[in-house]
Amino acid sequence: METNLSLGDTLSTVSFQNKIVLVTGASSGIGKSSCIEFAKRGANVILVARRKEKLEELASQLKKYNTKILVYQCDISQKEQVEKMRTRTLDEFGRVDILVNNAGFAIWGSVSKLTIEEIESQMATNYLGMVYCTKNFLPKMLELKSGHIVNVASVAASFGLPGIASYCASKFAMLGFSEGLWHELKGTGVRITVVSPIMVKTEFFDNPSFKSMPKSSTALSANTVAKAVVAAANSSRFEIIVPGIVRGAVWAKHTFPYLINPLVGSAFKRQMRE
């Protein structure tokens, strides 16, 4: 399960001409940037998110690439809405070649202070929304013996961090589900790749709860992660960590948890206190 990635070499020759790409959480951040990157490379893109006006703004931006764009307003945490989205998409295009499960959000705060509803809502969108989309589009991919699922997780899928425990749980779940499915899909012609970035500068942090979160100077741009998403859609790797150097930290955490966990926990708790 190689995690290293040379984006420059990987993307220089990649084309998605006439491919059908569906991106959830397409209204902003990584999702929006991913839609632009796919459209640049000739893909027909299905824009999925809750904010229809934002999707329509993006659709207008994508017109210059002369590809087919479909705007679909959908809350992926609602499985009935996902089923309707699948029906409309397959009626329109007949298939989805690349499914990018990107929609997600976090609420900053200790477990003792978050409500059960706030914890449940993160799991409903970040994990179950991914499951609903995968379950709805995977059968057609298997029938055609072709397709690629790209799940946008986080380095928080490998580190349980204070302040975002419920978000980490949703990404741990996504990573575990994806790994199990990766094994199941061997030999089917369908692939799955997880993209796990560190902190990214997006509207993700617009939630009022993040006003008290420690700020990081190492956050990535949405476009950097979007390029990793595009590369993932053409990769046989299971997980791509962005930036690649962070895979060393993930390896160390899994190899020496008794050393790394106390260091990470104390660092974040100290920042929370400050």
N, C-alpha and C positions, 0 to 999 in steps of 0.2 A: 504494500500500500504506500507507494512512493508519494512524498509530499512536496518535493522540490519542483520549481517551475521557472522556466526562462520565458517570460512573457514576450519579449521582443522577437525571439526566433519563432515562437509558437504562433503568434498572431500575424506575422508578416505575410503568410501565404494562405491564411484561412478565409474561405468564402462560405457563406450560407445562402447562396443564390437559390431562391424558390423554396427554401426550408420554411416550415411553419413553426414559429417560436411563440410560446405563451409565457408571459412573465407576470407573476403576482407581485403586489406591492409596487406597481409600475408608476405610481403617481409622483414619486420623489426618490431622492437618494440613489442607492445602488440599483434599484429596479428601473428607475428612469434612465440612468446612465447606461444600463445594460440594454434597454430597448434601443437607444441611439446607436450603440455599438453593433447590435445585430442588424439594424436597418441599414447601416453604412455598408454592411457586407452582403446586402441583397436579400435578407430574410423578410418574409411577411410576418408581422408581429401583432400578437393579440395582447392588448393592454388591459390588465385586470387590477382593480383596486376599488376602494369604497368611495373615493372622491371623484365623481364623474367629471366635474369641471377641470380638475387637474389633468385627467386623462385626455380630455378633448384639447387642452392646451398642448400637451405632448404630441398628440396626433397631428396637430397643425405643424409642429416643428418637423415631424418626420415626413411630411409630404414631399420634401425636396429629394428624398431618396428613391421616389417612384416605386415603392413597394406597397403591398396591400396592408392596411392597418385596420384592425377591429378594436373598438372601444367597448369594454364590457364592465359595467359597475357590479361589483360583487363583494360581499363580506365572506371571506373564505372560512371563517369560523362557523358559518351556518351551512351545514351539509346540503340542505335543500337548494340553497342558492348555487352551490358548486355543481350540483347535478344539472341544474338548468343551464349553467354556463357551459358545461360539457356538451349538452345537447345542441346549443346554439353554435358552439365552435365546430363541432363535427359536421353539423348541417352546412356550415359555411365553407369549411376547408377540407373536410373528409378525414383529417388526421391532425395530430400534433407531433412534430418531429422532435422538438426540444421543449421540455417543461422546466421552467425555472421557478422553483418554490422559494420566493424571496421575502414575501410579506412577513413582517414581524415587528414587535415593539417591546419595550421594557418599562417597568416602573421602578424607580430607585427607592429603596427603603429597607429597613431591617424586617425580617419575617414577623417579628413581634408587633410591628406597627402597620404592616400591610393588611388589608382586609382579605378574607378568603376569596371574595369576588375579584379583587385585583390580581391575586395569584392565579385563579382559574382563567381569567381573561387572557393572560399571557400564554398559558398552556393551550387554550382554545385556538388562538391564532397561530402561534409559532410552531406548535407541534401538530395538533389535530387538523388545522387548516392544510398543512403539508400532507398529512395522511389522506384527507378527503380528495385533494387534487390528484395525488398519486393514484389512489384507488379508482378514480374516475377516468384517468387517461392511460393508465398502464395496460388495461385489456386490449385496447386498439393497437398499442405499440407491440405487444406480444403477438397479436394476430398478424401484424405486418413484419414481425421479426426485425424491427428497426425502431430506434428512438433513443433519446438520452434524457435522463432526469438530472437536473442540477439543483441541489439543495444548498441554499445559502445559510450556513450555520454561524459559527463564531469560534474564536479561540476559547471563549467561555464554555464551549462544549467539552473542554478538557480540564478546565480549572473551576472549581466551585469557589465563587468570590463573595465575600460579605457585601451586602447592599444590593446585590442583584441575584440572590439565591434562586428566586423563582424563574428568572430569565435563564440562568445557567441550567436549571432543571429542564426547561423546554428545549434547550439546545443539546444537552446531554441526550435527551430522548430522541431528538432528530438524528443525532450522530449514530446512536445505537440502532435505530430503525433502519437507517441508510446502510449500515454495515451488514445487517442481516439480509436486507434486500439485495445488496451487492453480491452476496454469495448465491442467493436464489436465482439471480439473473444470468449467472454464468452459462454461456452457450445458447442464450436465447436471441442474441442480436440486439438486445436492449441493454444500455449501460446506465450507471448512476455514479455521479461524482459530487462530493461535498466540497464547498468552498468555505474556508474558515478564516476570516480576517480578524485582525486586532481591531481596536476602536476605530470607527470611521466617522468623519465629519459630515453628518447629514441631519435631517429633521428628526431623526431618531431621538435626539436629545432635547427636543422642544417640549417634551412633557414637563410640566412644572416641577415634578419631583426631582428632576436632575439639577435644579438650582443649587442643591446642597451636595452634589456629587463632586468628588475630587476631579479636577481637570487634568487632561493629559496633553503633552506637547508632541506626542508621537502618533496622533490620529492620522489615518489615511484619507485620501480623497475618495469620493464615491466612484470616480472614473477609474482609479487604480484597481479597485475591486471589480468593477464592471468588466475590465479587460481580463481579469482572472476568471470571471463567469463565462465569458466568451471562449476563453482557452479551455475551460473545463468541459464545455459542450462538444469539444473535439478531442477529448482526452480519454485514455483508458485507465487513468489513475483513479483511486478511490477518494483521496482527500488532497486538496490543494490548500496549503496554509499561506496566508498573505500577511506580511512579507515572508519569504521562504526561510529567512534566518530564525524566525520564531519557532520553527519545527524543533530546533535544538532545545528550547525551553519545554516544549510539550514532551519530548523524549525524556528529558531529565525528570519531569514531574511524574511520568509513568514509571520510570526506572528507579528513582530515589524519592518516592513520595514522603518518606519520613524526614527528609531533609528540606524538600522544596515546599511542601504544604505549610509548615510553620512560618517560613520566610514570607510567602505570598500572603498568608492570612494576617500576619502581624503588620505588614506594610500597608495593606488596605484598611485595616482597623485603625491604624495610626492616622491615616489620611481622613477617615471618617470622623475621628475625634477632633482633628484640626479644623 
